[in-house]
């Protein structure tokens, strides 16, 4: 498994054996100096994550995309922003090497090589979208720290903007890949969808995936389930605005779904690891499928073995998301707290326990962050 490139924070952290070996040795000044630099890099990288998020939200990266070197005033005017905060933001990202600064001319430039990872034009490769999570997690840091005392977790209502960022993050990928790449991967593929099938999406969120499918395959019928009242309201409005009579949404607890043998396909996108009772959800999904039906389970790309994650460039990020959100919301509802990094091995075990077989583990080139599990009921 390979992740998009990311900043590395210096030497790897010490292992248990390192501790035992160093216990009897003198204080290693070189190691202390290296870790000092590592901590400086961490602080600077954390600060830049917030600045990258601001650059995304304000449209500054998009305003600089493809533009020639320009002054603070020119960039601010192009973005429709006040020049004073733009100057301070440009100073921060220039010091980090995210944009280039020409002191003689007083201009700033977003290199094309950087724009491909920071602008809306980049679609699924836009890592500035992911940077927004850091600000969200700052708002719940105290709640998360408190949960460490008793493992009580942090409920969904503490994350009012998380759904929107998640929808933005997954939306780019789905719009580019769902109909043209993912559907053809499934048994029966595009032809079956064109002929007409029944498909359910568990944890449908704001309904983008089903609306994309509903528009592309008018002879098929699509039903989305989510326990969030707000998400279902948004999904229903999205379908109504698109005039999709073959797409419907229901507010429901995924662990209590009872639609025996009602669907040919069931999908879930980054939804199972957040569940309080994932085994019950997977069993319910298995029961929803007709004999021979297909389940597409999309989950964060990870290994269940921490040792295999130590050298993964984005592993610190995925474990942080898990610590700050995914594990927390599961624990808050009396759940297992699987977390985002529950991993491929554990996911296969859960799928097999639920009754699935012929499980294919694969991926999509445009979606480097997720693993795709295709299983038969």
C-alpha positions in Angstrom: 0.0 0.0 0.0 1.3 3.4 -0.9 0.1 6.8 0.2 0.5 10.3 -1.4 3.8 11.9 -0.5 3.9 13.6 2.8 6.3 15.4 5.1 8.5 13.2 7.2 9.3 14.2 10.7 13.0 13.1 10.9 14.2 9.9 12.6 11.8 7.2 13.4 10.5 7.0 17.0 12.2 4.8 19.4 11.1 1.2 19.8 10.8 -0.8 23.0 14.2 -2.4 22.3 15.8 1.1 21.8 14.6 2.0 25.3 16.0 -1.1 26.9 19.4 -0.7 25.1 19.7 2.9 26.0 18.8 2.6 29.6 22.3 1.6 30.6 24.1 4.1 28.3 24.9 7.8 28.8 22.6 10.6 27.6 22.9 10.8 23.8 23.3 14.5 23.0 23.1 13.8 19.3 19.8 12.0 19.7 18.4 14.8 21.7 19.5 17.3 19.1 17.9 15.3 16.3 14.7 15.1 18.3 14.7 18.8 18.9 14.8 19.3 15.2 12.1 16.7 14.8 9.8 18.6 17.2 10.5 21.9 15.4 9.5 20.2 12.2 6.3 18.9 13.8 5.3 22.3 15.0 6.0 24.0 11.7 4.2 21.2 9.8 1.2 21.5 12.1 1.2 25.2 11.6 1.4 24.8 7.8 -1.5 22.3 7.9 -3.7 25.1 9.3 -2.3 27.6 6.7 -3.0 25.2 3.9 -6.6 24.8 5.1 -7.0 28.6 5.2 -5.5 28.8 1.7 -8.1 26.3 0.5 -11.1 27.9 2.3 -10.3 31.4 1.1 -9.6 30.3 -2.5 -6.0 31.7 -2.4 -4.5 28.6 -3.9 -7.0 28.7 -6.7 -6.4 32.4 -7.3 -2.7 31.7 -7.7 -3.1 28.6 -9.8 -1.4 29.1 -13.1 -0.9 32.9 -12.5 2.4 34.6 -13.0 4.4 36.0 -10.0 2.3 38.8 -8.4 2.3 41.2 -5.4 0.3 40.8 -2.3 -2.2 43.4 -3.5 -2.6 41.7 -6.9 -3.2 38.2 -5.3 -5.6 39.7 -2.8 -7.5 41.5 -5.6 -7.7 38.3 -7.7 -9.0 36.3 -4.7 -11.4 39.1 -3.6 -9.8 39.3 -0.2 -8.2 42.0 2.1 -4.5 42.4 1.5 -3.4 42.6 5.1 -4.3 39.0 6.1 -3.2 37.8 2.7 0.3 39.3 3.3 0.6 37.4 6.6 -0.6 34.2 5.0 1.8 34.5 2.1 4.7 35.2 4.5 3.9 32.0 6.4 3.6 29.7 3.3 6.6 31.3 1.7 8.8 30.5 4.7 7.6 26.9 4.4 8.5 26.7 0.7 4.9 26.2 -0.3 5.0 29.3 -2.5 8.0 31.1 -4.0 8.9 34.6 -3.0 11.1 37.1 -5.0 12.3 39.7 -2.5 13.6 42.0 -5.1 10.2 42.3 -6.9 8.0 41.6 -3.8 6.1 38.9 -5.7 4.8 35.5 -4.9 4.3 32.4 -7.1 2.5 29.1 -6.6 4.7 26.5 -8.6 2.7 24.3 -10.9 4.2 21.3 -9.2 2.6 22.4 -5.9 -0.7 23.5 -7.4 -1.3 19.9 -8.5 -1.7 19.0 -4.8 -3.3 22.2 -3.4 -6.0 23.5 -5.8 -9.6 22.4 -6.5 -8.5 21.6 -10.1 -6.5 18.8 -8.6 -9.7 16.9 -7.6 -8.9 13.8 -5.5 -5.2 14.8 -5.3 -6.0 18.1 -3.5 -4.4 17.5 -0.1 -5.6 20.9 1.1 -9.0 19.3 1.6 -7.5 16.9 4.1 -5.7 19.8 5.9 -9.2 21.0 7.0 -9.4 18.2 9.5 -6.7 19.6 11.7 -8.7 22.7 12.5 -11.8 20.6 13.2 -9.9 18.5 15.6 -8.6 21.5 17.5 -12.2 22.3 18.4 -12.7 18.9 20.1 -9.2 18.5 21.6 -10.4 19.0 25.2 -13.2 16.5 24.8 -10.9 13.9 23.3 -8.4 14.4 26.1 -11.1 14.0 28.6 -12.3 10.8 27.0 -8.8 9.2 27.7 -9.8 9.0 31.4 -12.7 6.6 30.9 -12.9 5.7 27.2 -16.3 7.3 27.0 -15.6 8.7 23.5 -16.9 11.9 21.9 -20.4 11.9 20.2 -21.2 13.0 16.6 -22.8 16.2 17.7 -19.4 17.5 18.8 -18.3 17.5 15.2 -20.8 19.8 13.4 -18.6 20.4 10.4 -17.0 17.0 10.0 -19.7 15.6 7.7 -19.2 18.6 5.3 -15.5 18.1 5.1 -15.8 14.4 4.7 -18.3 14.9 1.9 -15.9 17.3 0.1 -13.1 14.8 0.6 -14.9 11.8 -0.8 -17.0 13.9 -3.3 -14.1 14.6 -5.7 -13.2 10.9 -5.8 -16.7 9.7 -6.4 -17.5 12.2 -9.1 -14.4 11.2 -11.0 -14.4 7.4 -10.4 -17.7 6.0 -9.2 -19.6 5.5 -12.5 -16.6 5.1 -14.9 -14.2 3.2 -12.7 -15.8 1.6 -9.7 -19.0 0.2 -11.2 -17.2 -1.6 -14.0 -15.0 -3.3 -11.3 -18.1 -5.0 -9.8 -19.4 -8.4 -10.8 -21.9 -7.8 -13.6 -20.5 -4.3 -14.0 -22.0 -1.5 -16.0 -24.3 -3.8 -18.1 -26.2 -5.0 -15.0 -26.7 -1.4 -13.8 -27.9 -0.4 -17.2 -30.4 -3.3 -17.2 -31.8 -2.4 -13.7 -30.7 -3.4 -10.2 -31.6 -2.6 -6.6 -28.7 -1.1 -4.7 -28.5 0.2 -1.1 -25.8 2.5 0.3 -25.3 2.1 4.1 -24.0 5.3 5.8 -25.0 7.3 2.7 -24.3 10.7 4.2 -25.5 13.5 2.0 -26.3 11.1 -0.8 -23.8 12.2 -3.5 -22.8 8.6 -4.5 -26.4 7.5 -5.0 -27.4 10.6 -6.9 -24.4 10.0 -9.3 -25.5 6.4 -9.8 -29.2 7.3 -10.1 -28.5 9.8 -12.9 -26.1 7.4 -14.7 -28.4 4.4 -14.5 -32.1 5.5 -14.7 -33.4 1.9 -14.9 -31.9 1.0 -11.5 -33.3 1.8 -8.0 -31.1 3.2 -5.2 -31.8 3.5 -1.5 -29.6 5.2 1.0 -29.5 4.7 4.8 -28.0 6.9 7.4 -28.7 7.6 11.1 -28.1 11.4 10.7 -31.3 13.3 10.3 -29.5 16.3 8.8 -27.6 14.1 6.3 -30.8 12.4 5.1 -32.5 15.8 4.7 -29.6 17.0 2.6 -29.6 13.8 0.6 -33.3 14.0 -0.1 -33.0 17.6 -1.2 -30.1 16.7 -3.5 -32.1 14.0 -5.2 -35.1 16.3 -5.5 -33.1 19.0 -7.1 -31.7 16.5 -9.6 -35.2 15.2 -10.4 -34.2 11.6 -9.5 -37.3 9.5 -8.9 -35.2 6.3 -8.7 -33.2 7.5 -5.6 -34.6 7.4 -2.1 -33.2 7.9 1.4 -34.2 6.6 4.8 -33.1 7.6 8.3 -32.0 4.3 10.0 -29.6 2.7 12.4 -27.2 0.6 10.3 -27.0 -2.1 13.0 -30.8 -2.5 12.9 -31.5 -2.7 9.2 -34.1 -5.3 8.3 -34.6 -5.6 4.6 -34.1 -9.3 3.9 -32.9 -10.2 0.5 -34.1 -6.9 -1.0 -31.0 -5.8 -2.9 -28.6 -7.0 -5.6 -25.8 -4.7 -4.4 -24.9 -2.9 -1.2 -22.2 -0.3 -0.8 -20.6 1.5 2.1 -18.0 4.2 1.8 -15.7 4.8 4.8 -18.6 4.0 7.1 -18.0 0.6 8.8 -15.0 1.5 11.0 -17.1 4.4 12.6 -19.9 2.1 13.6 -20.6 1.3 17.3 -21.3 -2.4 16.3 -19.6 -3.1 13.0 -20.2 -6.9 13.2 -24.0 -6.3 13.5 -23.9 -3.8 10.6 -22.1 -6.3 8.3 -24.5 -9.1 9.3 -27.4 -6.8 8.5 -25.8 -6.0 5.1 -25.4 -9.6 4.4 -29.0 -10.2 5.2 -30.1 -7.4 2.8 -28.5 -9.0 -0.2 -30.2 -11.5 -2.4 -28.4 -14.8 -2.9 -25.2 -14.2 -4.9 -25.5 -10.4 -4.2 -22.4 -8.2 -4.1 -21.2 -6.0 -1.3 -18.7 -3.2 -2.0 -17.0 -2.1 1.2 -14.6 0.9 0.9 -12.5 1.5 3.9 -9.3 3.5 4.8 -6.1 1.8 3.4 -4.2 0.4 6.3 -2.7 -2.8 7.8 -4.1 -4.3 11.0 -0.4 -4.8 12.1 1.1 -1.6 13.5 4.6 -2.9 12.5 3.6 -2.7 8.9 2.4 0.9 9.3 5.5 2.3 10.8 7.1 3.2 7.5 3.8 4.4 5.8 4.1 8.1 5.0 0.5 8.9 5.9 0.3 6.6 8.9 0.6 9.4 11.5 -2.3 11.2 9.8 -4.6 8.2 9.7 -4.0 7.3 13.4 -4.6 10.9 14.3 -7.9 11.0 12.5 -8.8 7.8 14.3 -7.8 9.1 17.7 -9.6 12.4 17.2 -12.8 11.2 15.5 -13.4 7.6 14.2 -12.6 5.7 17.4 -14.2 8.4 19.5 -17.6 8.4 17.9 -17.8 4.6 18.1 -16.9 4.6 21.8 -19.4 7.3 22.5 -22.2 5.0 21.6 -21.0 2.0 23.5 -19.1 0.6 20.5 -15.9 -1.3 19.8 -13.9 1.7 18.7 -12.4 0.0 15.7 -10.8 3.2 14.4 -9.8 4.2 10.9 -6.8 2.0 10.9 -8.6 -1.3 11.7 -6.9 -2.6 8.6 -7.3 -5.0 5.7 -6.7 -8.2 7.7 -9.3 -7.4 10.4 -11.8 -6.2 7.7 -11.6 -9.5 5.9 -12.1 -11.4 9.1 -15.2 -9.3 9.9 -16.6 -9.9 6.4 -16.0 -13.6 6.6 -17.7 -13.8 10.0 -20.7 -12.0 8.6 -21.0 -14.7 6.0 -19.4 -13.1 2.9 -17.1 -15.2 0.6 -15.0 -14.8 -2.5 -13.6 -11.5 -1.0 -11.5 -9.5 -3.5 -9.2 -6.9 -2.0 -8.4 -4.2 -4.6 -8.0 -0.5 -5.1 -8.6 2.4 -7.5 -5.6 4.4 -8.8 -7.4 7.7 -8.3 -8.3 6.8 -4.7 -5.0 6.2 -2.9 -6.4 6.5 0.6 -8.9 3.6 0.5 -9.0 -0.2 0.0 -11.9 -1.7 -1.9 -13.4 -5.0 -0.6 -15.7 -6.7 -3.1 -17.5 -9.7 -1.5 -20.3 -12.1 -2.4 -23.2 -12.9 -0.1 
